[in-house]
Amino acid sequence: MFSWLSRIVHPVRSHPWRSVATGSAALIILGFGWRISQPSQPDYVTAVASLGSVRQTVEAVGTVISERDLQLHFPVSGIVERVLVKEGDTVKTGQTLVALRAGNLSAAVASAAASLRSAQAQLQLLLEGNRPEDIAITQAEFENKQAALEAARASLKTAEESAKTAQAELESLRREASVSLGGDVATAGSTVSAELVEMRSSLAVIDDVFDDVDVQDVLLKQGPVGYSLMRERKRVVDADVNSLLGADLTPDDYEAALLLLEEARTTALAVADVLARSYDVIISLPETGTFGVAERESHKSTLTTERNTIQTSLGTIESALSDLRSASAGYDTKIVAEETSLISAKGARDRALADVRTYETAVRIAQAQLDLKRAGARQADIDAARARVQSAAADLQRAQAQLRDTVLTAPIDGVITKVNVKAGESLSTSFQTEAPVTMLGASPYRVEMYIAEVDIPKVALSQSGSIELDAFRGKPFTLRVGEIAPVATDRDGVPKYRIKLDFLTQPQGVRVGMTGDAEILTATRSGVVSVPLRAVLEYPDGSRYVRVLDDDEMVERPVTIGLDGESGAVEVTGVGSGETIVVLIRE
């Protein structure tokens, strides 16, 4: 059973070094195989977000130049307000020599400063959020509007009930009037029907009178005008009587009965008028051999009888009309009063409904305002406010720079050699030939550097700087910006702006033509968090983010960019100090 073990042990004993090498190689191969079988992990290049100061600088190659005889010019045109030096005066660096009128520019600086303070205040308000007192006031206003809405709804309910009550009272009163006056209404219909029959009978009698042969004979011979008018009038009245007789003579209520009686009375008056006209025609006919006095008197008597009959009908109708009016007068008064009450109640209801709609809108607005107060500021609003602060700060810097351009200062210590301007003179950068002031510098050396147009807005007079000359490695010289060219200069096909800087102390051993790395400190920010600029990435919508390692998990964190610093650092908001930032991922 140990034969297999002896076969392994024997070679090992015979050749120990060869066995060890073979075993090691096998272990290496096995380890490499296991390694490549494992899934690859990303290799992060990281940096730590640091809390401190961020310095913004503009860098370029600087060259030492000689400028003992300085020609000092204004970068802008204007009217000289003050000349503060004369030939032979000894001046110090930064001393004001000549000043232009700057009333509008001073106002612009004040306005830009006020705008910056306002933008900062608005940002602070957003950052602090709404005060509890403001939320409480908005809450109280919302509750007041809710209470007003409930009161309006109660008023609407009361008004609707009043309108329903008035409508019910009116309908009840009308039903009562209809029942109470039902007999008079029925009587009115029968009275009108009977009297219309009498009217038609009387009209027929007129036809009988004028159809008499003897009367027709006289009419044919004489043809009086009154007869034609009477016949036309009778034709109209016949039609009215027949129309009424053919209509429904059973009115539904007393109002319809009154209308029917009034129409019947009008028709009776028309019939009486036709009878009167007929009587006048008869009495106007002359006597003839066939038409004598006896016949005229007979016809007159017939027409008079019919006139009396119609007068009786008219009296009957008017009596019925008067009785019905008297009976309905009390109800009319009550109905009119109730109709007035109904109209008033409907008006109150409509006003209450309008109030409810108004207060519903007011409550919705108050609710939205309260929700807005409670929600606080959105991040987008805060970012926009920060952008407005930065824009206002840039406007202030620009206004201050324009104001500084109206003051000519000594770039270095020296002596004034010539003053070519007087107070009240107008200076133009376009036509100015002589320098307003020339001076002899105490130190013959300055540093000249050319910077790109994207950096020129950051540079201002009197900003500090330094240069480390190649000949003096490890020994930086402190400088101050003394002159900024108003126009660009072509440098190898690229427009650049010339900046001249002055040494703060007399340099020892420095020679004209020496070069080195120069920088100007344009801005600084203390107590801020910074990360490498290349760690900041951008979403498709233009917003920025960084990748943060949290328990070995990489998460994206939105950030806001601030000041661009030196050495590739950038100020950010949205990341805490000490957090690990992914700069690069190497697969």
C-alpha positions in Angstrom: 0.0 0.0 0.0 3.0 2.4 0.4 4.4 1.6 -3.1 3.1 4.9 -4.5 4.6 6.8 -1.6 8.0 5.2 -2.1 7.9 6.1 -5.8 7.5 9.8 -4.9 10.0 9.8 -2.0 12.8 8.0 -3.8 13.3 10.6 -6.5 13.2 13.4 -4.0 15.9 11.7 -1.9 18.0 11.0 -5.0 17.7 14.6 -6.5 16.6 17.1 -3.8 17.5 20.4 -5.6 15.7 19.3 -8.8 12.6 18.4 -6.9 12.5 21.7 -5.0 12.8 23.7 -8.3 10.1 21.6 -9.9 7.8 22.1 -7.0 8.4 25.9 -6.9 7.6 26.2 -10.6 4.4 24.2 -10.2 3.4 26.5 -7.3 4.1 29.6 -9.4 2.1 28.3 -12.4 -0.8 27.4 -10.1 -0.7 30.9 -8.5 -0.6 32.7 -11.8 -3.5 30.6 -13.1 -5.5 31.4 -10.0 -4.7 35.1 -10.4 -5.8 35.4 -14.0 -9.0 33.4 -13.2 -10.1 36.2 -10.8 -12.2 39.1 -12.1 -10.1 42.2 -12.6 -10.7 45.2 -10.2 -10.5 48.8 -11.4 -7.5 50.7 -10.3 -8.4 54.1 -8.9 -6.2 57.2 -9.0 -7.5 59.2 -6.1 -7.0 62.5 -4.3 -8.3 63.8 -1.0 -10.6 66.9 -0.9 -8.7 69.4 1.2 -9.9 72.4 3.2 -7.7 75.4 2.9 -6.9 78.3 0.6 -7.1 78.4 -3.1 -4.9 80.8 -5.0 -5.6 81.9 -8.5 -2.6 83.0 -10.5 -1.6 84.0 -14.0 1.7 82.6 -15.1 4.0 83.4 -18.0 7.7 83.8 -18.9 9.0 87.1 -17.5 11.9 89.1 -18.8 13.9 91.8 -17.0 13.8 95.1 -18.9 15.2 98.5 -18.2 12.8 101.5 -17.8 14.5 104.2 -16.0 12.8 106.9 -18.2 9.1 106.1 -17.8 6.3 107.5 -20.1 3.1 107.4 -18.1 -0.2 107.3 -20.1 -3.8 106.9 -19.2 -5.5 103.9 -20.7 -8.8 105.9 -21.1 -9.8 109.3 -22.4 -11.2 112.0 -20.2 -10.9 115.5 -18.7 -8.1 116.2 -16.2 -9.5 117.0 -12.8 -6.4 117.3 -10.7 -2.7 117.4 -11.2 -0.9 116.6 -8.0 2.7 116.7 -9.0 5.1 119.1 -10.7 8.5 118.7 -12.3 11.2 117.7 -9.8 8.9 116.1 -7.3 10.1 112.9 -5.7 7.3 110.3 -5.7 6.8 106.9 -4.1 5.3 103.8 -5.7 1.5 104.0 -5.9 1.4 107.8 -5.3 -1.3 109.5 -7.3 0.1 111.8 -10.0 -2.9 112.9 -12.1 -6.6 112.2 -11.9 -9.4 112.4 -14.5 -13.0 113.2 -13.8 -14.7 110.1 -12.7 -18.2 111.1 -11.6 -20.1 108.4 -13.6 -17.5 105.8 -12.9 -17.6 106.4 -9.1 -21.4 106.1 -9.3 -21.0 102.9 -11.3 -18.7 101.5 -8.6 -21.2 102.4 -5.9 -24.0 100.8 -7.9 -22.0 97.7 -8.6 -21.1 97.4 -4.9 -24.8 97.8 -4.0 -25.7 95.1 -6.5 -23.1 92.8 -5.1 -24.4 93.3 -1.5 -28.0 92.7 -2.7 -27.0 89.5 -4.5 -25.1 88.3 -1.4 -28.1 89.1 0.7 -30.4 87.2 -1.6 -28.1 84.2 -1.5 -27.9 84.3 2.3 -31.7 84.4 2.4 -31.9 81.3 0.3 -29.2 79.5 2.3 -30.9 80.3 5.6 -34.4 79.4 4.4 -37.6 80.9 5.6 -37.9 81.9 9.2 -40.5 80.2 11.4 -42.2 83.5 11.9 -42.7 83.9 8.2 -44.1 80.4 7.9 -46.4 81.1 10.9 -47.7 84.3 9.2 -48.3 82.5 6.0 -50.1 79.7 7.9 -52.3 82.2 9.7 -53.2 83.9 6.3 -54.1 80.5 4.9 -56.3 79.6 7.9 -58.0 83.1 7.6 -58.8 82.4 4.0 -60.1 78.9 4.8 -62.4 80.4 7.5 -63.6 83.0 5.0 -64.3 80.2 2.5 -66.4 78.3 5.1 -68.3 81.4 6.0 -69.0 82.0 2.3 -70.2 78.5 1.9 -72.5 78.9 4.9 -73.9 82.1 3.4 -74.4 80.3 0.0 -76.3 77.5 1.8 -78.6 80.0 3.6 -79.2 82.0 0.4 -80.1 78.8 -1.6 -82.5 77.8 1.1 -84.1 81.3 1.1 -84.5 81.1 -2.7 -86.1 77.6 -2.4 -88.5 78.9 0.2 -89.4 82.0 -1.8 -90.0 79.8 -4.9 -92.2 77.4 -2.9 -94.2 80.3 -1.5 -94.7 81.8 -4.9 -95.9 78.5 -6.4 -98.2 78.0 -3.4 -99.7 81.4 -3.8 -100.3 80.9 -7.4 -102.0 77.6 -6.8 -104.1 79.2 -4.1 -105.1 82.0 -6.5 -105.9 79.4 -9.2 -108.2 77.4 -6.9 -109.9 80.5 -5.3 -110.5 82.2 -8.6 -111.4 79.0 -10.5 -115.2 79.8 -10.6 -114.6 83.3 -11.9 -112.2 81.9 -14.5 -114.8 79.4 -15.7 -117.5 82.1 -15.7 -115.3 84.4 -17.7 -114.9 81.8 -20.5 -118.7 81.2 -20.7 -119.5 84.9 -20.6 -117.1 85.6 -23.4 -118.5 82.7 -25.5 -122.1 83.9 -25.0 -121.3 87.5 -25.8 -119.4 86.7 -28.9 -122.4 84.9 -30.2 -124.4 88.0 -29.6 -121.7 90.0 -31.5 -121.8 87.7 -34.4 -125.6 87.9 -34.5 -125.5 91.7 -34.5 -123.0 91.7 -37.3 -125.3 89.4 -39.3 -128.2 91.9 -38.7 -126.1 94.6 -40.4 -125.7 92.3 -43.4 -129.5 91.8 -43.4 -130.2 95.6 -43.4 -127.8 96.4 -46.2 -128.8 93.4 -48.2 -132.3 94.9 -48.5 -133.2 95.5 -52.2 -134.3 99.1 -51.6 -131.2 99.9 -49.6 -129.0 98.4 -52.3 -130.8 100.5 -54.9 -130.0 103.7 -53.1 -126.4 102.6 -52.4 -125.9 101.8 -56.1 -127.2 105.2 -57.1 -125.6 107.3 -54.3 -122.6 105.3 -53.2 -121.7 107.2 -50.0 -118.1 107.1 -48.9 -119.0 106.1 -45.4 -120.6 102.9 -46.6 -117.2 101.6 -48.0 -115.4 102.4 -44.8 -118.1 100.7 -42.8 -117.9 97.6 -44.9 -114.1 97.4 -44.6 -114.3 97.9 -40.8 -117.0 95.2 -40.6 -114.9 92.8 -42.5 -112.1 93.1 -40.0 -114.4 92.9 -37.0 -116.1 89.8 -38.5 -112.7 88.1 -38.7 -111.9 89.0 -35.1 -115.2 87.7 -33.8 -114.9 84.4 -35.7 -111.3 84.1 -34.6 -112.2 84.4 -31.0 -115.1 82.0 -31.3 -112.8 79.5 -33.0 -110.2 79.7 -30.2 -110.1 77.9 -26.8 -112.5 79.9 -24.5 -111.6 77.9 -21.4 -108.7 79.9 -19.8 -106.3 78.0 -17.5 -105.9 80.6 -14.8 -107.2 84.0 -13.9 -104.5 85.9 -15.7 -105.5 84.2 -19.0 -109.1 84.9 -18.1 -108.4 88.6 -17.7 -106.6 88.7 -21.0 -109.6 86.9 -22.7 -112.1 89.3 -21.1 -110.0 92.3 -22.2 -109.8 91.0 -25.7 -113.6 90.3 -25.8 -114.3 93.9 -24.5 -112.1 95.3 -27.3 -114.0 93.2 -29.8 -117.4 94.3 -28.4 -116.3 98.0 -28.7 -115.3 97.3 -32.4 -118.7 95.7 -33.0 -120.4 98.7 -31.4 -118.4 101.0 -33.7 -119.5 99.1 -36.8 -123.1 99.3 -35.7 -122.7 103.1 -35.2 -121.1 103.5 -38.6 -124.0 101.4 -40.1 -126.6 103.6 -38.4 -124.8 106.7 -39.8 -124.9 105.3 -43.3 -128.6 104.5 -43.1 -129.6 107.9 -41.9 -127.5 109.5 -44.6 -129.3 107.7 -47.4 -131.7 109.9 -49.4 -135.3 109.1 -49.9 -136.3 107.5 -53.3 -139.4 106.1 -54.9 -138.7 102.7 -53.3 -136.8 103.8 -50.1 -139.0 106.0 -48.0 -139.1 107.3 -44.4 -140.9 104.3 -43.0 -138.3 101.9 -44.3 -135.4 104.1 -43.1 -137.0 104.3 -39.6 -137.5 100.5 -39.6 -133.8 100.0 -40.3 -132.8 102.6 -37.8 -134.8 100.8 -35.2 -133.3 97.5 -36.0 -129.7 98.9 -35.8 -130.6 100.7 -32.6 -131.8 97.5 -31.0 -128.5 95.7 -32.0 -126.5 98.6 -30.6 -128.4 98.3 -27.3 -127.7 94.6 -27.3 -124.0 95.1 -27.9 -123.9 97.7 -25.1 -125.5 95.2 -22.8 -122.8 92.6 -23.9 -120.1 95.1 -23.3 -121.5 95.9 -19.8 -121.6 92.2 -19.1 -118.0 91.7 -20.1 -116.8 94.8 -18.2 -118.7 93.6 -15.1 -117.0 90.2 -15.4 -113.7 91.8 -15.9 -114.1 94.1 -13.0 -115.2 91.3 -10.7 -112.3 89.2 -11.7 -109.8 92.0 -11.2 -111.2 92.8 -7.8 -111.0 89.1 -6.8 -107.4 88.8 -8.1 -106.1 92.1 -6.9 -105.1 90.8 -3.5 -103.4 87.8 -5.0 -101.6 90.0 -7.5 -100.2 92.1 -4.7 -99.0 89.1 -2.8 -97.6 87.4 -5.9 -95.6 90.6 -6.9 -94.3 90.8 -3.3 -93.3 87.1 -3.4 -91.7 87.5 -6.8 -89.7 90.4 -5.5 -88.6 88.3 -2.5 -87.6 85.5 -4.9 -85.5 87.8 -7.1 -83.8 89.2 -4.0 -83.1 85.7 -2.7 -81.6 84.6 -6.1 -79.4 87.7 -6.1 -78.1 86.9 -2.6 -77.5 83.3 -3.7 -75.5 84.4 -6.8 -73.4 86.8 -4.7 -72.7 84.1 -2.2 -71.7 81.7 -5.0 -69.3 84.3 -6.4 -67.8 84.8 -2.9 -67.3 81.0 -2.6 -65.5 80.9 -5.9 -63.3 83.9 -5.0 -62.4 82.4 -1.6 -61.7 79.0 -3.2 -59.1 80.6 -5.4 -57.7 82.6 -2.5 -57.4 79.4 -0.5 -55.5 77.6 -3.3 -53.1 80.5 -3.7 -52.6 80.7 0.1 -52.0 76.9 0.2 -49.4 77.1 -2.6 -47.6 80.0 -0.8 -47.6 78.0 2.4 -46.2 75.0 0.7 -43.5 77.2 -1.0 -42.6 78.6 2.4 -42.3 75.2 4.0 -40.3 73.7 1.0 -37.5 76.2 1.2 -35.1 77.1 -1.6 -34.3 74.7 -4.4 -30.7 73.9 -5.1 -31.1 75.3 -8.6 -32.2 78.6 -7.0 -29.2 78.6 -4.7 -26.9 77.9 -7.6 -28.5 80.7 -9.6 -28.1 83.1 -6.7 -24.4 82.1 -6.3 -24.0 82.8 -10.0 -25.6 86.2 -9.6 -23.2 87.0 -6.7 -20.2 86.0 -8.9 -21.5 88.1 -11.8 -22.1 91.1 -9.5 -18.6 90.7 -8.1 -17.2 90.6 -11.6 -19.2 93.8 -12.4 -17.7 95.5 -9.3 -14.2 94.5 -10.2 -14.7 95.8 -13.8 -16.1 99.1 -12.5 -13.3 99.4 -10.0 -10.8 98.7 -12.7 -12.4 101.4 -14.9 -12.3 103.8 -12.0 -8.6 103.0 -11.4 -7.9 103.7 -15.0 -8.8 107.4 -14.3 -6.0 107.7 -11.9 -2.3 107.9 -13.0 -0.1 106.5 -10.2 3.7 106.2 -9.9 4.6 102.6 -10.8 7.9 102.8 -9.0 9.8 105.2 -6.8 11.4 108.1 -8.8 11.5 111.7 -9.7 9.0 113.6 -12.0 10.8 114.9 -15.0 7.9 116.5 -17.0 4.2 117.2 -16.6 2.3 117.8 -19.9 -1.2 118.3 -18.6 -3.2 120.9 -16.7 -6.5 120.7 -14.9 -9.5 121.0 -17.3 -7.6 119.7 -20.3 -9.2 116.9 -22.4 -7.1 113.8 -23.0 -7.7 111.3 -25.7 -6.0 108.0 -26.1 -6.5 108.2 -29.8 -4.8 111.6 -30.4 -2.4 111.8 -27.4 1.1 112.3 -28.6 3.1 113.2 -25.5 2.8 111.3 -22.2 0.9 113.2 -19.6 3.7 112.5 -17.1 7.3 111.3 -17.5 9.5 110.3 -14.6 12.9 108.9 -13.9 12.6 105.7 -11.9 14.8 105.1 -8.9 15.3 101.5 -10.0 16.1 100.9 -13.7 14.6 97.4 -13.7 11.1 96.0 -14.4 9.7 92.7 -15.4 7.8 92.3 -18.7 5.4 89.4 -19.4 2.8 88.7 -22.0 -0.4 86.9 -21.1 -3.4 85.5 -23.1 -6.6 87.4 -23.5 -8.5 84.9 -21.4 -6.4 85.9 -18.4 -6.3 89.6 -18.9 -9.7 90.2 -17.1 -8.2 88.7 -13.9 -5.3 91.1 -13.8 -5.5 94.6 -12.1 -3.0 97.2 -11.1 -1.1 96.8 -7.8 -1.7 93.1 -7.7 1.2 91.2 -6.2 3.4 88.8 -8.1 6.8 87.2 -8.2 9.4 85.9 -10.5 12.0 83.1 -10.1 14.8 84.0 -12.5 16.7 81.1 -14.1 19.9 82.7 -12.8 18.6 82.8 -9.2 16.9 79.4 -8.8 15.2 79.1 -5.4 15.2 82.8 -4.9 11.9 84.4 -5.9 11.7 88.2 -6.3 8.5 90.0 -5.1 6.8 92.1 -7.7 3.7 94.4 -8.1 1.7 95.0 -11.3 2.6 98.5 -12.5 1.2 98.7 -16.0 -1.3 96.9 -18.2 -1.3 97.5 -21.9 -4.7 98.7 -23.2 -4.4 96.9 -26.5 -3.1 93.4 -27.5 0.3 92.8 -29.1 0.9 90.1 -31.8 3.2 87.5 -30.3 4.0 84.7 -32.8 0.6 85.1 -34.4 -1.3 85.1 -31.1 -2.7 88.3 -29.6 -1.4 88.8 -26.1 -1.4 91.7 -23.6 1.9 93.1 -22.1 2.1 93.4 -18.4 4.9 95.3 -16.6 5.7 94.6 -13.0 7.9 96.5 -10.6 10.4 95.1 -8.0 9.3 96.0 -4.5 13.0 96.1 -3.4 16.2 96.9 -5.3 17.3 93.5 -6.8 21.0 92.7 -6.4 22.8 91.0 -9.3 19.9 91.2 -11.7 20.7 92.0 -15.3 18.6 93.2 -18.3 17.4 90.2 -20.4 17.3 87.7 -17.6 14.2 85.4 -17.8 12.3 83.2 -15.5 8.9 81.9 -14.4 6.7 84.9 -13.4 3.2 84.8 -11.8 0.6 87.3 -10.7 -1.7 86.5 -7.8 -5.1 87.5 -9.1 -7.4 86.1 -6.4 -7.4 84.0 -3.2 -10.1 82.2 -1.3 -9.6 80.9 2.3 -11.5 78.2 4.1 -12.8 76.4 1.0 -12.7 72.8 -0.2 -10.6 72.1 -3.3 -10.1 69.1 -5.5 -8.0 68.5 -8.7 -9.6 70.1 -11.7 -9.3 66.9 -13.8 -11.5 65.1 -11.2 -14.4 67.4 -12.1 -16.6 65.9 -14.8 -19.6 67.2 -16.7 -23.1 65.9 -17.3 -24.7 66.3 -20.8 -26.8 69.2 -19.4 -23.7 71.1 -18.4 -23.8 70.5 -14.6 -20.7 69.3 -12.9 -20.0 66.3 -10.6 -17.1 64.4 -9.0 -16.8 60.7 -8.2 -16.4 60.0 -4.5 -15.3 56.7 -2.9 -17.6 55.7 0.0 -16.8 52.3 1.6 -15.0 51.3 -1.6 -18.1 52.2 -3.6 -17.9 55.0 -6.2 -20.8 57.4 -6.2 -21.4 60.5 -8.3 -21.7 63.8 -6.4 -23.1 67.0 -8.0 -20.8 70.0 -7.2 -20.6 73.7 -8.0 -17.3 75.1 -9.3 -15.8 78.1 -7.7 -12.3 79.7 -8.1 -9.8 78.0 -10.4 -6.6 77.6 -8.4 -3.0 77.0 -9.2 -1.5 73.5 -9.5 -4.7 72.2 -11.1 -6.8 72.7 -8.0 -10.4 74.1 -8.1 -12.8 75.3 -5.4 -15.9 73.1 -5.2 -19.1 73.2 -3.2 -20.9 69.9 -2.5 -17.9 67.8 -1.2 -16.6 67.7 2.3 -13.1 68.0 3.5 -11.3 64.7 3.7 -13.5 62.8 1.3 -11.7 60.6 -1.2 -12.1 61.8 -4.8 -11.5 59.6 -7.9 -9.3 61.4 -10.3 -8.8 58.6 -12.9 -9.8 55.0 -13.3 -7.2 52.6 -14.8 -8.7 49.3 -15.9 
